[in-house]
Amino acid sequence: GGHLRNRILHAGGDATGAEVSRALLAAVSNDPGIEVIEHALVLDALKTKAGRVCGVTIHVIGEGTRDGVGQVLARAVVLATGGLGQVYSQTTNPSVSTGDGVALALRAGADVADVEFIQFHPTVLYMGEGSRGQQPLISEAVRGEGAFLVNDRGERFMRGVHPLADLAPRDIVAKEISRQMQLTGSHHVWLDARSIKDFSERFPTINASCKEIGINPVTDLIPVAPASHYASGGVRTDLNGHSSVPGLYAVGETACTGAHGANRLASNSLLEGLVFGARIAEDIAANLPEYEDPAPQDSFDFLLSPSIRGELQRAMSKGASVVRSKESLQETLTTLAKLKNASTIFANLDAWETTNLYLLATAIVRSALERTESRGSHWREDFPETSSEWTKRIHQSLSKNGDWKSATEEVFNDLSIAR
């Protein structure tokens, strides 16, 4: 959606991303010069004395031929770790989308940008407070067949909000669902699809997902909530994928090239990944330096207990989700500050992921507080209008002692080039 011209190539119907992955994985698997280490979590960057990134530390989880923590030395590092959707309670992202590459870049001293711009899908299946990982999407097609949204009082709350009511655009539906959840204190609203004939035949995947949690869409209301879908921000890069730290590149949802602005258009993430992946490869091939050994690294002794992960996600979903305000964001920041006290000495996978989510949550909330306007996928209830004073990007970074730094960058805004 949102394109002015037809510019999307499809493969396998709606399986374009799967086809891109298949082709790339096949190319990697067939190249004898590439070694793949599976089931590994990247932890931190290694640097030379001059501050250039020259490798990473990784934690191999033990399902492959290696196990434990080790170093991978390199002449350049490209971060392609995907999104950060797990910072919220509900997400369409898989369980591994904990923003590990963005967190690594922050600890390495790199700038992140535009992290306040998080896209949300209005309706995923709410699977309970303890649910983790990828949440099943409840497609707009269900509402297109006559299903409608109601709150805890059974009221059709989309009526009067938009002329199309339950078929309003995604962002409008997501905002109103969030308002209803805030008003009632509930973790979800309801989708009434009981009037749809032959539901199980028309929507077999959705029907199966509902049945897994004991919901029969033919007789029961379906619990739904907005879910994080895509991060338009990430590690700030130039048009060749360079981060602000020498030797460190980023690509895909990990990166922030600026191509998505404040609100990504449909399918542009696939295009961005391919274009900037090729640019990075060309840049590395032309400019790869001689290898240097890493200098002694400062130990990273700030790890958080995995026990806080659920509370962190709930706080972000409540106060820094679709509908935001100064009050809700400050409350979220207060909760995050409290959670920082829950440190752990056990450097396991869950602790690293939780620590990464904490860093990303803090960056998102800080940027959302600073941007006192509504723009794209960032919507401030207390600043509902878009302001010409905010045609700029917010950068966040961490100092060596762990203090946050913020800066802004003016954005070129000459619309004449769009003809």
Summary of the structure (lengths in Angstrom):
residues: 419
radius of gyration: 21.9
end to end distance: 19.5
largest distance: 67.6
contacts: 1299
relative contact order: 0.15
helix: 34%
strand: 20%
